[in-house]
Amino acid sequence: MIAAAVRLLERRLLLRIAVPVAATAAALAVGLVLIALAGKSVSDALEAFFEGAFGSPFAFGASTNRAVALALVGLGFIIALRANLTNVGGEGQIAAGGVAATAVALYGGVVGLPLGLAVLLPLLAGTVSGAAWGGIAGVLKVRFGTNE
């Protein structure tokens, strides 16, 4: 009985790992087929991809920056999904937060502040702006029952 339960858990764990890996491999295969159908060199495309993502410290940092931002959007989607809601505005929240953080950093007079505040104020402005943008859909949902 215990051995059967262990096998079932192992099978579920294998599926939880295999499905995302297979989906990633399928997406890569489709992309490579599209590149080949466009008449371009697949090896050159792969080389350009890896060079652009990992070819220099700047490229690696930029790739990591984008990955973290998209992972946070995905996390927000998962949290909303667990609450039986739909969150389709994650990218807009990032854009609104980025614009506000940049505006405060460039024009908000943070240049003369101590290092901690010079970083925290734009971060706070971005957080508040992104939350406000997402809050519009939340208010409409609560007040009028609109769909997200």
GUROPA-262838 format. One record per residue (C-alpha): x, y, z; residue in one letter; chain; residue number from 0. Coordinates in steps of 0.05 Angstrom, whole numbers. Each point is the difference from the previous one (the first is absolute). Layout:
# residues N
<r <X Y Z> "a" "A" NUM>
...
END
This chain:
# residues 148
<r <0 0 0> "m" "A" 0>
<r <55 49 19> "i" "A" 1>
<r <41 -19 -61> "a" "A" 2>
<r <-60 15 -45> "a" "A" 3>
<r <-8 68 33> "a" "A" 4>
<r <74 15 -10> "v" "A" 5>
<r <-4 -19 -73> "r" "A" 6>
<r <-61 45 -9> "l" "A" 7>
<r <37 59 32> "l" "A" 8>
<r <61 -14 -43> "e" "A" 9>
<r <-43 -1 -62> "r" "A" 10>
<r <-33 66 19> "r" "A" 11>
<r <67 32 13> "l" "A" 12>
<r <26 -25 -66> "l" "A" 13>
<r <-60 29 -36> "l" "A" 14>
<r <9 67 36> "r" "A" 15>
<r <71 3 -27> "i" "A" 16>
<r <-10 -32 -68> "a" "A" 17>
<r <-58 43 -24> "v" "A" 18>
<r <36 67 5> "p" "A" 19>
<r <64 -30 -29> "v" "A" 20>
<r <-39 -30 -58> "a" "A" 21>
<r <-37 65 -12> "a" "A" 22>
<r <65 39 -1> "t" "A" 23>
<r <31 -50 -48> "a" "A" 24>
<r <-62 3 -45> "a" "A" 25>
<r <2 76 -1> "a" "A" 26>
<r <74 -1 -18> "l" "A" 27>
<r <-13 -51 -56> "a" "A" 28>
<r <-57 42 -29> "v" "A" 29>
<r <44 62 2> "g" "A" 30>
<r <57 -36 -35> "l" "A" 31>
<r <-48 -26 -54> "v" "A" 32>
<r <-26 70 -11> "l" "A" 33>
<r <71 26 -7> "i" "A" 34>
<r <16 -54 -50> "a" "A" 35>
<r <-64 13 -39> "l" "A" 36>
<r <19 74 -4> "a" "A" 37>
<r <63 -22 -36> "g" "A" 38>
<r <49 20 55> "k" "A" 39>
<r <56 -40 30> "s" "A" 40>
<r <-24 -36 63> "v" "A" 41>
<r <71 -3 28> "s" "A" 42>
<r <10 75 -10> "d" "A" 43>
<r <-66 14 34> "a" "A" 44>
<r <18 -44 60> "l" "A" 45>
<r <68 33 4> "e" "A" 46>
<r <-32 69 -1> "a" "A" 47>
<r <-50 -21 53> "f" "A" 48>
<r <52 -26 48> "f" "A" 49>
<r <47 58 -14> "e" "A" 50>
<r <-56 50 13> "g" "A" 51>
<r <-22 -35 65> "a" "A" 52>
<r <67 -22 30> "f" "A" 53>
<r <55 29 -44> "g" "A" 54>
<r <23 55 48> "s" "A" 55>
<r <-11 21 71> "p" "A" 56>
<r <-48 55 -24> "f" "A" 57>
<r <-40 -50 -43> "a" "A" 58>
<r <-4 -48 59> "f" "A" 59>
<r <-23 55 47> "g" "A" 60>
<r <-52 25 -50> "a" "A" 61>
<r <-26 -71 -10> "s" "A" 62>
<r <-4 -11 75> "t" "A" 63>
<r <-35 67 9> "n" "A" 64>
<r <-54 -19 -50> "r" "A" 65>
<r <-7 -70 28> "a" "A" 66>
<r <-11 26 71> "v" "A" 67>
<r <-52 50 -23> "a" "A" 68>
<r <-38 -53 -40> "l" "A" 69>
<r <5 -49 58> "a" "A" 70>
<r <-32 51 46> "l" "A" 71>
<r <-56 10 -51> "v" "A" 72>
<r <-10 -76 -1> "g" "A" 73>
<r <-1 -2 76> "l" "A" 74>
<r <-53 54 1> "g" "A" 75>
<r <-41 -40 -50> "f" "A" 76>
<r <7 -63 43> "i" "A" 77>
<r <-22 36 63> "i" "A" 78>
<r <-61 30 -36> "a" "A" 79>
<r <-17 -68 -30> "l" "A" 80>
<r <1 -32 69> "r" "A" 81>
<r <-50 53 22> "a" "A" 82>
<r <-45 -18 -60> "n" "A" 83>
<r <16 66 -34> "l" "A" 84>
<r <31 16 -67> "t" "A" 85>
<r <60 46 -2> "n" "A" 86>
<r <14 24 -71> "v" "A" 87>
<r <33 66 17> "g" "A" 88>
<r <68 -21 25> "g" "A" 89>
<r <39 29 -58> "e" "A" 90>
<r <-37 66 6> "g" "A" 91>
<r <15 2 74> "q" "A" 92>
<r <74 -9 -15> "i" "A" 93>
<r <-2 55 -52> "a" "A" 94>
<r <-37 49 46> "a" "A" 95>
<r <48 -16 57> "g" "A" 96>
<r <61 8 -45> "g" "A" 97>
<r <-23 67 -26> "v" "A" 98>
<r <-14 26 70> "a" "A" 99>
<r <65 -26 28> "a" "A" 100>
<r <39 30 -57> "t" "A" 101>
<r <-36 67 6> "a" "A" 102>
<r <14 4 74> "v" "A" 103>
<r <73 -21 -9> "a" "A" 104>
<r <12 51 -55> "l" "A" 105>
<r <-44 59 20> "y" "A" 106>
<r <-20 -13 72> "g" "A" 107>
<r <60 32 33> "g" "A" 108>
<r <29 -64 27> "v" "A" 109>
<r <71 17 -23> "v" "A" 110>
<r <17 36 65> "g" "A" 111>
<r <-30 -53 46> "l" "A" 112>
<r <41 -53 36> "p" "A" 113>
<r <11 -64 -39> "l" "A" 114>
<r <-55 -40 35> "g" "A" 115>
<r <-54 53 -12> "l" "A" 116>
<r <24 13 -71> "a" "A" 117>
<r <-15 -73 -15> "v" "A" 118>
<r <-62 -10 43> "l" "A" 119>
<r <-40 61 -24> "l" "A" 120>
<r <-1 -21 -73> "p" "A" 121>
<r <-14 -72 22> "l" "A" 122>
<r <-58 24 42> "l" "A" 123>
<r <-26 44 -56> "a" "A" 124>
<r <2 -59 -48> "g" "A" 125>
<r <-35 -45 50> "t" "A" 126>
<r <-55 50 14> "v" "A" 127>
<r <-10 15 -74> "s" "A" 128>
<r <-4 -73 -20> "g" "A" 129>
<r <-48 -14 57> "a" "A" 130>
<r <-43 59 -20> "a" "A" 131>
<r <-3 -25 -71> "w" "A" 132>
<r <-20 -69 23> "g" "A" 133>
<r <-48 31 50> "g" "A" 134>
<r <-42 30 -55> "i" "A" 135>
<r <-22 -70 -22> "a" "A" 136>
<r <-9 -19 73> "g" "A" 137>
<r <-46 59 15> "v" "A" 138>
<r <-40 -12 -63> "l" "A" 139>
<r <-7 -74 19> "k" "A" 140>
<r <-24 15 71> "v" "A" 141>
<r <-45 60 -16> "r" "A" 142>
<r <-31 -23 -65> "f" "A" 143>
<r <15 -74 -6> "g" "A" 144>
<r <39 9 -65> "t" "A" 145>
<r <44 -54 -27> "n" "A" 146>
<r <75 9 8> "e" "A" 147>
END
